[in-house]
Amino acid sequence: MNYYLELFINSFKDFANYTWSEITFQVNPWYVNYFWWLVLLSLVVWVLEIKFPWRKDQPVIRKDFWLDTFYMFFNFYIFKLIIFIAASNVTAAVFEDFIGGDISKWAIIDMRQYSEWIQIVVFFLLTDLVQWLVHVSLHRFPVLWRFHKVHHSVEQMGFAAHLRYHWMENVFYTPAKYLAVMLIGHFQPEHAYLIYYFNIAIGHLNHSNIKLTYGPLKYLLNNPVMHLYHHAYELPDKHPNGVNYGITLSLWDYIFHTHYVPEDSGRIKLGFRGMEHFPKTFFGQLFYGFGGKASNGGEG
């Protein structure tokens, strides 16, 4: 028990120190500075929204803009700093101790025998599929939909809405991605940061007020037009729980027939039924989902 407590404390300190080194430009090499990458990317996409707005009557400082901006830093840094990184490291240690310390023996295939770039592609595809499955679950199961409602409470879409989500979603997604890594053995290529950057960039663009479809690549990459319908208030009868679940890739929605883009005007109502009773403030949403009766299905 002392080992796990020490691991928790050291993980907290390590992440706090690393975050501070990012903020103060002390990260080496410089291009793995996730903090300032998030800031720079957000500013670039925001400028693109201003210069090339899809919904031209939507304000530059749209409804809940500052709430979503706070969510970006809360979910990526404050929540992780306070508990999640430390708790995740302890959980991983407990899990590895439980299965005997070597997760590679559970791997379906040992990716270490392949080149780093093959590892990256396989890791990217597998983790994106796992996240797609988790996302579907967040809509299909009422107990999970309670938490996911926070993300769907956006009424005007913009880049920062990407990271407005309940902190419990970290608890759902992270073990799933950990399982994906376990299935392919050890994965620690030096260029894994490229996946992180790419995923955040696509996520920001998917939620932005910019009309993009990427042409033929729409069948591979998620895009703002497709993702807007994921947030639609009115859903097709064929898919009452949701559509367009893709995180970075749209591929899975086309494979599993959950894609739905009836038109591309961008003039649709967003949210879910009962939004008028949903908390509007950060602190109102912080512990939302732990009590009360869950709605049926996963509207929105």
C-alpha positions as CSV (number, residue, x, y, z in Angstrom):
1,M,0.0,0.0,0.0
2,N,2.9,2.4,0.8
3,Y,4.2,1.7,-2.7
4,Y,1.0,2.8,-4.3
5,L,0.7,5.9,-2.1
6,E,4.2,6.9,-3.0
7,L,3.5,6.3,-6.7
8,F,0.4,8.5,-6.4
9,I,2.3,11.4,-4.7
10,N,5.3,11.1,-7.1
11,S,3.0,11.0,-10.2
12,F,1.3,14.2,-9.0
13,K,4.6,15.9,-8.5
14,D,6.0,14.8,-11.8
15,F,3.0,15.9,-13.8
16,A,2.9,19.3,-11.9
17,N,6.6,19.8,-12.7
18,Y,6.2,18.8,-16.3
19,T,3.2,21.1,-16.8
20,W,5.1,24.0,-15.4
21,S,8.1,23.2,-17.6
22,E,5.7,23.3,-20.6
23,I,4.2,26.7,-19.6
24,T,7.7,28.1,-19.0
25,F,9.1,26.8,-22.3
26,Q,11.6,24.4,-20.6
27,V,10.5,21.2,-22.5
28,N,13.1,19.4,-24.5
29,P,12.6,18.8,-27.4
30,W,10.6,22.0,-27.9
31,Y,8.1,20.4,-30.3
32,V,6.5,18.1,-27.6
33,N,5.2,21.2,-25.7
34,Y,1.6,20.1,-25.5
35,F,0.4,23.1,-23.5
36,W,1.5,25.7,-26.0
37,W,0.5,23.5,-28.9
38,L,-3.0,23.5,-27.6
39,V,-3.0,27.3,-27.2
40,L,-1.5,27.9,-30.6
41,L,-3.9,25.4,-32.4
42,S,-6.9,27.0,-30.6
43,L,-5.9,30.5,-31.7
44,V,-5.3,29.3,-35.3
45,V,-8.7,27.6,-35.6
46,W,-10.4,30.5,-34.0
47,V,-8.9,32.9,-36.5
48,L,-10.0,30.6,-39.3
49,E,-13.5,30.6,-37.8
50,I,-13.5,34.4,-37.8
51,K,-12.1,34.7,-41.4
52,F,-14.2,31.9,-42.9
53,P,-17.4,31.4,-40.8
54,W,-19.8,28.7,-41.9
55,R,-22.7,30.2,-39.9
56,K,-22.0,33.9,-40.7
57,D,-24.5,35.2,-38.1
58,Q,-22.9,33.3,-35.3
59,P,-21.1,35.7,-32.9
60,V,-17.3,35.5,-32.8
61,I,-17.6,35.2,-29.0
62,R,-20.4,32.6,-29.3
63,K,-22.7,31.4,-26.5
64,D,-20.6,29.6,-23.8
65,F,-17.3,30.5,-25.5
66,W,-15.5,31.2,-22.2
67,L,-17.1,28.2,-20.5
68,D,-15.7,25.9,-23.2
69,T,-12.3,27.7,-23.1
70,F,-12.1,26.9,-19.4
71,Y,-13.1,23.3,-20.0
72,M,-10.1,23.0,-22.4
73,F,-7.7,23.7,-19.6
74,F,-9.6,22.0,-16.9
75,N,-9.9,18.7,-18.7
76,F,-6.4,18.7,-20.1
77,Y,-4.5,20.1,-17.2
78,I,-6.3,21.0,-13.9
79,F,-8.2,17.7,-13.6
80,K,-5.2,15.7,-14.7
81,L,-3.0,17.7,-12.3
82,I,-5.2,17.3,-9.3
83,I,-5.9,13.6,-9.5
84,F,-6.2,11.8,-12.9
85,I,-2.6,11.3,-13.9
86,A,-1.7,10.0,-10.4
87,A,-4.7,7.8,-10.2
88,S,-4.1,6.4,-13.7
89,N,-0.5,5.5,-12.8
90,V,-1.6,3.7,-9.6
91,T,-4.4,1.9,-11.5
92,A,-1.9,0.8,-14.2
93,A,0.5,-0.4,-11.5
94,V,-2.3,-2.4,-9.7
95,F,-3.4,-3.9,-13.0
96,E,0.1,-4.9,-14.0
97,D,0.7,-6.4,-10.6
98,F,-2.6,-8.3,-10.9
99,I,-1.7,-9.9,-14.3
100,G,1.9,-10.6,-13.3
101,G,3.7,-7.4,-14.3
102,D,4.1,-7.9,-18.0
103,I,1.2,-6.8,-20.2
104,S,2.9,-7.9,-23.4
105,K,2.0,-11.5,-22.7
106,W,-1.6,-10.6,-23.3
107,A,-0.9,-9.0,-26.7
108,I,-2.6,-10.4,-29.8
109,I,0.4,-9.4,-31.8
110,D,3.8,-8.0,-30.6
111,M,4.2,-4.8,-32.5
112,R,7.8,-4.4,-31.3
113,Q,8.9,-6.6,-34.3
114,Y,7.6,-3.9,-36.7
115,S,9.0,-0.5,-37.7
116,E,8.1,2.5,-35.6
117,W,5.8,4.0,-38.3
118,I,3.8,0.7,-38.6
119,Q,3.4,0.8,-34.9
120,I,2.1,4.3,-35.0
121,V,-0.4,3.5,-37.8
122,V,-1.7,0.4,-36.0
123,F,-1.9,2.2,-32.6
124,F,-3.8,5.1,-34.2
125,L,-6.3,2.9,-36.0
126,L,-6.9,0.6,-32.9
127,T,-7.2,3.4,-30.4
128,D,-9.5,5.4,-32.7
129,L,-11.8,2.3,-33.1
130,V,-11.8,1.7,-29.3
131,Q,-12.7,5.3,-28.7
132,W,-15.5,5.0,-31.3
133,L,-16.9,2.0,-29.4
134,V,-16.7,3.9,-26.1
135,H,-18.4,6.9,-27.8
136,V,-21.3,4.7,-29.0
137,S,-21.6,3.3,-25.5
138,L,-21.9,6.8,-24.1
139,H,-25.0,7.3,-26.2
140,R,-26.5,3.8,-25.9
141,F,-26.4,3.4,-22.1
142,P,-28.4,5.8,-20.0
143,V,-26.0,5.7,-17.0
144,L,-23.1,6.8,-19.3
145,W,-25.3,9.3,-21.3
146,R,-25.8,11.2,-18.1
147,F,-22.2,12.3,-18.2
148,H,-21.9,12.7,-21.9
149,K,-24.8,15.2,-21.9
150,V,-22.3,17.8,-20.8
151,H,-20.6,17.6,-24.2
152,H,-23.9,17.8,-26.0
153,S,-25.1,20.8,-24.0
154,V,-23.4,23.0,-26.6
155,E,-25.9,25.3,-28.3
156,Q,-23.6,27.1,-30.7
157,M,-20.8,25.1,-32.2
158,G,-17.2,26.4,-32.1
159,F,-13.7,24.9,-31.8
160,A,-13.6,25.0,-28.0
161,A,-16.7,22.9,-27.7
162,H,-14.3,20.0,-28.6
163,L,-13.0,19.8,-25.0
164,R,-16.3,20.6,-23.2
165,Y,-16.9,17.2,-21.6
166,H,-17.5,15.7,-18.2
167,W,-14.4,14.7,-16.4
168,M,-15.8,11.2,-15.9
169,E,-15.3,10.6,-19.6
170,N,-11.5,10.4,-18.9
171,V,-12.4,7.4,-16.7
172,F,-14.3,5.8,-19.6
173,Y,-11.9,6.4,-22.4
174,T,-8.5,6.0,-20.7
175,P,-8.9,2.3,-19.6
176,A,-10.2,1.5,-23.1
177,K,-7.1,3.0,-24.7
178,Y,-4.9,1.2,-22.2
179,L,-6.6,-2.1,-23.2
180,A,-5.8,-1.3,-26.9
181,V,-2.2,-0.8,-26.0
182,M,-2.2,-4.1,-24.1
183,L,-3.5,-5.9,-27.2
184,I,-0.6,-4.8,-29.3
185,G,2.1,-5.2,-26.6
186,H,4.4,-2.4,-25.6
187,F,4.1,0.8,-27.6
188,Q,6.5,3.6,-27.0
189,P,7.6,5.1,-30.4
190,E,9.2,8.5,-30.1
191,H,6.8,10.0,-32.7
192,A,3.6,9.2,-30.8
193,Y,3.2,12.9,-30.2
194,L,2.2,13.2,-33.8
195,I,-1.0,11.2,-33.1
196,Y,-1.8,13.5,-30.2
197,Y,-1.3,16.6,-32.4
198,F,-3.3,15.2,-35.3
199,N,-6.2,14.1,-33.1
200,I,-6.5,17.4,-31.3
201,A,-6.3,19.3,-34.6
202,I,-9.1,17.2,-36.2
203,G,-11.2,17.5,-33.0
204,H,-10.9,21.3,-33.0
205,L,-11.8,21.5,-36.7
206,N,-14.7,19.1,-36.3
207,H,-16.3,21.4,-33.7
208,S,-15.4,24.6,-35.5
209,N,-17.6,27.1,-37.3
210,I,-15.9,26.2,-40.6
211,K,-17.4,24.3,-43.5
212,L,-15.1,21.5,-44.4
213,T,-15.7,18.0,-45.8
214,Y,-12.3,17.1,-47.2
215,G,-13.8,15.9,-50.5
216,P,-13.3,12.1,-51.0
217,L,-11.4,12.0,-47.7
218,K,-14.7,12.5,-45.9
219,Y,-15.0,8.7,-45.9
220,L,-11.9,8.5,-43.9
221,L,-11.7,11.7,-41.8
222,N,-14.3,13.1,-39.5
223,N,-15.2,16.7,-40.5
224,P,-17.3,19.7,-39.3
225,V,-20.3,19.0,-41.5
226,M,-20.5,15.4,-40.4
227,H,-19.9,16.1,-36.8
228,L,-22.4,18.9,-36.6
229,Y,-25.1,16.2,-37.1
230,H,-23.7,14.3,-34.2
231,H,-24.8,17.2,-32.0
232,A,-28.2,17.6,-33.7
233,Y,-31.3,18.0,-31.5
234,E,-33.4,16.0,-34.0
235,L,-32.2,12.6,-34.9
236,P,-33.3,10.2,-37.6
237,D,-35.8,7.4,-36.6
238,K,-33.2,4.8,-37.8
239,H,-30.7,6.1,-35.3
240,P,-32.5,7.4,-32.2
241,N,-29.4,7.3,-30.0
242,G,-27.1,9.2,-32.2
243,V,-25.1,9.3,-35.5
244,N,-21.6,10.1,-36.7
245,Y,-19.7,8.8,-33.6
246,G,-16.3,9.2,-35.2
247,I,-13.6,10.7,-33.1
248,T,-10.8,11.4,-35.6
249,L,-11.9,8.9,-38.3
250,S,-15.3,8.8,-40.0
251,L,-14.3,5.4,-41.4
252,W,-16.0,3.4,-38.6
253,D,-19.4,5.2,-39.1
254,Y,-19.4,4.3,-42.8
255,I,-18.4,0.7,-42.0
256,F,-21.0,0.3,-39.3
257,H,-23.7,2.4,-41.1
258,T,-24.0,5.1,-38.4
259,H,-23.2,7.9,-40.8
260,Y,-25.9,10.6,-41.5
261,V,-25.4,13.9,-43.3
262,P,-28.8,14.9,-45.0
263,E,-27.6,18.4,-46.0
264,D,-24.8,20.9,-45.2
265,S,-26.4,24.2,-44.5
266,G,-25.3,24.1,-40.8
267,R,-28.7,25.5,-39.8
268,I,-29.8,22.9,-37.3
269,K,-30.7,23.0,-33.7
270,L,-28.2,21.5,-31.4
271,G,-28.6,19.7,-28.0
272,F,-31.0,17.2,-26.6
273,R,-34.5,17.0,-25.2
274,G,-34.7,18.5,-21.7
275,M,-31.8,20.9,-22.2
276,E,-33.8,23.7,-20.6
277,H,-33.4,21.9,-17.3
278,F,-29.7,21.1,-17.7
279,P,-27.1,23.1,-15.6
280,K,-25.6,26.0,-17.4
281,T,-22.6,26.7,-15.3
282,F,-19.3,24.7,-14.9
283,F,-19.9,23.9,-11.2
284,G,-23.5,22.9,-12.0
285,Q,-22.1,20.4,-14.6
286,L,-19.1,19.3,-12.6
287,F,-20.9,16.6,-10.6
288,Y,-23.9,16.2,-12.9
289,G,-24.6,12.5,-13.7
290,F,-24.0,11.0,-10.3
291,G,-27.6,11.2,-9.2
292,G,-31.2,11.4,-10.4
293,K,-32.9,9.4,-13.1
294,A,-31.1,8.9,-16.4
295,S,-33.0,9.7,-19.5
296,N,-33.9,6.9,-21.8
297,G,-31.6,6.3,-24.7
298,G,-29.1,8.9,-25.7
299,E,-30.8,11.7,-27.5
300,G,-28.3,14.1,-29.2
